[in-house]
């Protein structure tokens, strides 16, 4: 086993979209686990990589995406998760963290062969990213209590699919870097 990276998916968010009303309560429920996961990863020297939607703002960079989210109505969901000076940031345009991004190259350059996927949305971006990681021969870990969902039934099915079909380790966040 080589190195592990913690991948934070789409948590720099304004929550100004049609599914936000259903998503926000689950984000609030996983926020403490996400904070703890980030703290432990950083304490153990695990690389933290934020992969975030650009919300169609093709001229924006990670600082602008963060500033916009922090100035929005739901900044309390973003502030505790903000990237630190050692965090890496990749901008994505579609569901998968790998689709048309330099993430594969970055992981290869860093010698990373295992990714811990946390963030949102379990039944969408997390699921598609887990599949893309699996087909790239990366080991996948998904802490079930550190991923937010829109639809609980689909999120449960997505976690089962990741575990059964992709060989992902689905666990509680406290099991990681304890």
C-alpha positions, 0 to 999 in steps of 0.5 A: 500500500502506498499513500492515501489522500483525503478527497473533499468533494463539492463542500465549497458550496453556496447551496443556491441550487434546486436540491439545496433544501433537501441537501442542507440538513444532511450536510449539517448532520455530517459536518462534525465528522467532516471537521474531525476527518480533516483535522485527523488527516492533517495531523497525520500528514495525509494530503487533503485535496478539495475537488469542487464544482466551478458552478459554470464560472469558467473564469473563477479559481479556487479562491473566488469559489471559496469567497463566493461560498463564504459570502453566501447564506450558508457560510456556516457550512463552508467556514469550518471546512475551508482549505488550509495553506497545505490543501490542494484544489482541483476544479471540476465541471461534472459529477466525477472528480476525475472527468476532464480534471488533472486529478489522476495525474496529481494522484500519480505524481504524489504516489497516492493509491488510496483515496478517502472520499468525503463530501457531497452528494453520496448518490451522485458525485461521490458514487461516480467518483468512486467508480472512476477511482475504482477503474483507475485501480485506486483503493476507495474508502468512503466514511458513511458518516462524512458524506451528505445526501439528497435522497436517503434511499439512493444514498444507502443504495449508492454506498452498497454499490460502492462496497459490493461492486467497486470493492470500496471500504465503507466505514465510520469516519472515526476509524480513519487516522484514529 
